[in-house]
Amino acid sequence: MAQPAGTNGAFCVWLMGLSASGKTTLARLLAQALEERGLTVELLDGDVVRNTLSKGLGFSREDRETNLRRIAAKVQDLIQHQVVAIVAAICPYHAIRQEVRTVIGDLVEVYLNCPLEICISRDPKGLYRKALAGEIRHFTGIDDAFEPPVAPEVEVATHIDPPEESLERILRSLEDLGRILPAPQVAGDADARVIRSARRLAR
């Protein structure tokens, strides 16, 4: 028997924010938490998509928007097959956000609000270092804009809150929005296991 989708059908959670704001970490934790609740989930990480579905694209606005349109089309297909899609991608411009929302339909925006200087200090892949040295052009936050979402469904401050608190806020928001059922005790125990994993990651 196939696993169920969300309470009112499948949906997409799109985690957006600057590079190194914590999107991939939270997306993995969220995918694990939703799978523990019995949902069928697929995670689309922007960096992975860039090296597969969008291989060869650069960082220009046109290339970024092409990449995001390809992600949105993939998400639309997943939702039609009753799969909950989690996307971790910068999605820096208001116009393209509205476009992908129109394509996807049932979209929950999660804005990871983390100051640029914190993201630069993290820089796990060395991308900011390369951008500041002029080796990467049109890099978000350096020589290309990031337009903060105006009204995201969820906002988390990943430079202040540890991953487990951000995860809890996202899960509670999905419950409040009617995408998933409030956690019964057994699911709550599953959430607790995921949250413990988040705490280990934060150390």
N, C-alpha and C positions, 0 to 999 in steps of 0.2 A: 504494500500500500504506500502511495506517495505521501510524503510529509506535507502538512498543511502550509498554506501561505499565511499572511497576516490576518487579523480579525476580519477586515473588510476586503480581503484579497491581497495580492502581492503589492509591494511598494518599493521605493528606492530611498535609501539614506545617503545623502551626498555630503561627505565631510570635506570642507573647503577651508583654505587658509594658506599662509605663506609656506614655502619650502622649509622643512625642519620644525614646523609648528606642532607636529605629533600626529598627523593624519593617519599614517600607516599603523602606528601603534594602536591608536584608538579603533581604527577600522577592524583590525584583527581581533581585538578584545570584544568588540560589538558582534562580529560574526560568530565568535565562539559562544557568546551569551545567547544569541538568538537561536543558534543550533541546539544549545542545551535546552531551550524551550520547545524544541521540536520543529522549528521552521527550516525550510530548505533555503539555503543562502549561498550566494556567490559574491566574492569580493573582487572588485576591479580596482587595482592600484594604478594610479596615473603613471608612475615610473615604469611599471611592467608593461602597461598598454603601449607606452611610447616606444618600447623596444620590441614590440610584437605587432599588434594591430596597426600602430602608427610609426613603424620603423622608417627612419629617413627624414622625419619631420624635425625642424629646428625649433627655436624659441620665439620666432616672430609672432606677432599677433595673429596673422593669417594661419600659420601652422598650429598655434595653440588652439584656435577656434576649430580648425579641422579635426584635431585630436579630440576635442570635447564633443564635437558632433558625432564622431565615431563611437565614443563611449556612450553617448545618449542613445544611439541606435541599438547598441548591444544591450543596454539596460531595458529599452522598450521590448526587445525580444524576450529577455529573461522574465519580465513582468507578465507578458502574454502567456508564458509557460509556467506561471504561478511560482516563480522563484523570487525571493527577496534579494534585491541588489544593493550592495554597499559599495560606494565609490569613494576613493580617497584621491582627490585631484584638486589642484590649486583653484581653478575656475575663477580667474581674476577680474573679469569684466561684467558689469551689470547686464549688458545687452545679451551676451552669450548665456548668462544664467537664466534669463527669461526665456531664451530660445530653447534651452535643454529642458526647462520646466514644462514648456508647451509640448515638446516631443514626448517626454516621459509621462506626464500627467500626475501620478501620485508620487510626489517628490517631497522629501523632508530635508531642508537645508540645515546643516550643522556647521556653524562658523567657529573655527578654532582661532580665537583671538589671542595672538601671541605677538609681542612687539618685535619689530625687525631686528633690534640689537640682540635680543635673546636668541632668535633664530640663527643669526650670524655666529653667535658664540657657540651654538650647538654644531651646526654645519657638518653632519655625519658623513656626507659624501664629498665634501670639499667643493661643492658647487658655488657657494658664496665666495670662497677664496678665488676661484677661477673667474667669476664674474667681476669681482673687484679688481682683478688683475687685467681685465679686458679680454680674457680668453673665451668668455661666453658673452654674446651680445643679447640684448632684449631679455635680460633675466629679471623675473618679477621681484620687485622690492629694491632693485639696484638701478637699472636703467629702463625699467618698464613698470607701469603702475599696477598696484593691487587696489581695486575699488572695494572697500568693505561692504558686505551685504547690508542692505537697508533694513530688512525685516526677516531675518532667518527664524525658522521655527525653534531652533536651539542655538545657544551661544555658550561656549565654555572657554575659560581662561586657562590655557594649558601651561602658562608660565607661573600660575599661582596654585591651581588645583592639581593634585596628583592624578594619575590615570584612573584610579578606581573611583574617585569622586566625579570625574568627567563622565565615565562610563555610567555610573548610577544616574546622573542627570539626564543623559541621553535616553536610557531605558525608561525612566519615569516619564519623560516627555513623550516617548512613543506610546506609552500607556494612556497618558492624558489626551493625546491626539486620536486615540482609538485605533492605532495601527496594530497594537498587540494587547493581549489581555493582561490585567494586573497579575503579578506573579503569585500563584498558589504556593504553598509551603515547599512543595517538591521543586518547583521552578526557582523559588527563592534560594533554596540550597544550591542549586546549579549556579545562580547568579553569584552567590557567595564564593564559589570555587573560582569563577572567572575573576572576581574582584581580588581574591588572594593572589592570582597570577599577575594581575596588574600591579599589586603592591610589590611583588618580587621584581618586576620590570623597573619600577620606580627607584629601587635602591641603588 
